[in-house]
Amino acid sequence: MNSSRNHPPTRPRNGNNHKVSLRALFSLAMLVGSLMALGVSMLAGAKIVFDLLAANTNIEGVATKMIVIVLAYMVGWITAVLAIRVYGNLILPMLINWLTWGCLVIVCYLYLQILKRMYDQPEELIRFIKYLFAMAGGLTVLIGLHLIVEGHSLRLFSIPLLIISFFHLVLIVYRYVFAPQPKFEFLWKDLVFFILMATVSLLMLVHIGVLEPLRMQLTRFFDRYGQAIRADH
């Protein structure tokens, strides 16, 4: 009966064993934030690119639109890099890979749409410049997604682009040799576009490490400062 007097009452637990890790919270928040920012920037970028490809497009405000799209993409890109390389998120690399495949589909569709318009050989130089900027933007987004995940390879992604490049070559030969009344002065535009796309696709295929210095800089940066950035609680 006196045992309760000899032993002090048990102290209530502080719940530390069930405390949510700050590191896990940051990782989850960055996963959601990066996907939202990357997704909305890619959708907005696709819209403005296809708007610019229209024959009669009002380009007023394009610079402002591009600024906000680039801002959203950079926020999503940086957040994704932090989530993977600092907080070790294991789900985001798989989602980024799917997002990269989705971006490739959009780039291939854009490539085919541009070839369709170039086959008509429009005389306006501004339209050709829009085509170049549209493809450059799509490829930049694709390569940016590639850099987020360590060890990611672009070889498989190059195959559809190479196939479309060969198709473009066939169109060039047919247009200037077999088709009636070709505009021979348009040839330099076809050649510039074909050479640029074929070169980018081949560099992606052979994987000679053109982007390796940038990837190494990212790795060294996070190896050096990752511990200071990360919350280990």
Residue, then its C-alpha position, 0 to 999 in steps of 0.5 A: m500500500n505504501s509503494s506509491r509513496n516510495h516511487p515518484p509519479t511517472r512524468p508525462r512523455n514530451g512526444n519527441n518520439h512522434k515529432v515530425s522531422l523538419r527535414a521531411l517537412f521541407s522535402l515534402a514542401m519542396l516536392v509540391g512547390s517544385l512540381m507546381a512551379l515547373g508545371v505552371s511554367m511549362l504550361a504557360g510556356a507552351k501556350i505562349v510558344f504556340d500563340l507566337l507560331a500563329a500567322n498573325t500574332n500580337i506580340e505585345g507584352v511577350a517580354t513581360k510574359m517571358i519574364v514571369i514564365v522564366l521566374a516560375y521555371m527557375v523557382g521550380w528548378i531551384t526548389a527541385v534541386l534542393a529537394i533532391r540534392v540536399y534533402g534526399n527526396l526519393i520520389l521527385p527524381m521519378l516525377i521529374n523524369w516523367l515531366t522530362w518525357g512530357c516536355l519531350v512530347i511537347v518539343c517533338y510536337l512543336y518541331l513537327q508544327i514548325l516543319k509544317r509551317m516551314y514547308d510553305q516557305p514563308e518569306e517573313l524573316i520574323r517568322f523564322i526567328k520565332y521558330l528558332f526561339a520557340m525550339a530553343g525555349g523548348l530544348t532549354v526547358l528539356i535540358g534544364l530538367h535533365l540537369i536536376v537529377e544526378g546521373h540522368s541521361l538524354r540518350l533516349f530523349s535524342i532518338p525522337l528528335l533525330i527521327i524528326s530531323f531525318f524527316h526534315l532532311v527528306l522534306i528538304v530534298y523533296r521540296y527543292v528537287f521534286a516539288p514544283q516551284p520551290k523558293f530556292e532563297f528559303l534554302w538557308k533557313d531550312l539548312v540552319f534549322f536542320i543543322l541546329m536540331a541535328t547537332v543538338s540531337l547528336l550531342m544528346l545521343v553521344h553523351i560526350g559530357v558537354l553539360e558535365p562541367l555545369r553538373m560538376q559545379l552543382t555537385r561540388f556546391f551542394d557537397r560543400y554547402g548542403q550540410a549547412i542548408r539542410a535541416d537535420h532535425 
